[in-house]
């Protein structure tokens, strides 16, 4: 592991070097200077300490043989065989990435009584579906599912693995990445691939203030999770050219310490991720009762109401209606933002909408950078006028 090596013989003033570190990471033990766990690798001790006393030592980089890892794999997220739509979106992106590096697209399908449903994936351009079908895999239990996923990667050695950022996917992906001692980038909003098969993973970071570009050049496979509604699903074709491969696991790998006693179906609720028209209330709303005009506009257009994080923090909205990195990702045909400034966190959750219509009184608001249409004005004047026009039609 990379770290800072201390040369004791080059330190004359122990108290002096201890004071160098603003994080208290340099300490004295039994007359010797040590670096403790508080070290932030800021390099102040290396730069300002006695010459040669503190030396940053890097690990020897082990180059992975990238030629041994081929293919772009997608984990098939499902409930009792009903495939989650995020899977098809990831297949669309996998096909795009695979075409750039001339590699196949794989899908790994884990469950029970799923062989017939696996054939549907072939109509979306998957070259090979690896099916783990066993009664022990009927319900999601982390140990046998992890064993099946690990077995798939061990056999096929895909260069890239894409997993939907669902509750199940968020649980499974990091465990498998850890087993292969490789990296995982969560909630990617943009994915691309280099000619050498390095996956370029882009996601908002530091609270959404920057867009971080992450690559994993010396490890394979490369893992990324992606939210629903980020990418486009491919068109279903009439013919297939791929194949299904049925895989077996030994019984000892299907053992779990978890027993599923009862499954309670979640009540079906209105989901803004599936809405075709969304009206978003932002910080420009001055008081809670003013949300009534937002509701009225949504009703007039047959849409749903969503909110931004500041309104959630004020207790004016349901967290399930929040758009952004800490909320839902949406892709409606029409989204109208009302008094939304357009923070990076919010834009990441809605920028793929078909038509973005923004209303804000600040002409420099960031929301206008992504909007297709915009009105610079007070929402308390614009929305009533807009409602009047809609009702007259």
Secondary structure, 3 states (H helix, E strand, C coil): CCEEEECHHHCCCHHHHHCCCCCCCEEEECCEEEECCCCCCCCHHHHHCCCCCEEEECCCCCCCCHHHCCCEEEECCEECCEECHHHHHHHHHHHHHHHHHCCCEEEEEEECCCHHHHHHHHCCCCCEEEEEECHHHCCCCHHHHHHHHHHHHHHHCCCEEEEECCHHHHHHHHHHHHHCCCCEECCCCEEEECCCCCEEEEEEECCCCEEEEECCCCCCCEEEEECCCCCCCCCCCCCCCCEEEEECCCHHHHCCCCCCCCCCCCCCCCCHHHCCEEEEECCCCCCHHHHHHHHHHHHHHCCEEEECHHHHHCCCCCHHHEECCCCECCCCCEEEEECCCCCHHHHHCCCCCCEEEEEECCCCCHHHHCCCEEEECCHHHHHHHHHHHHHHC
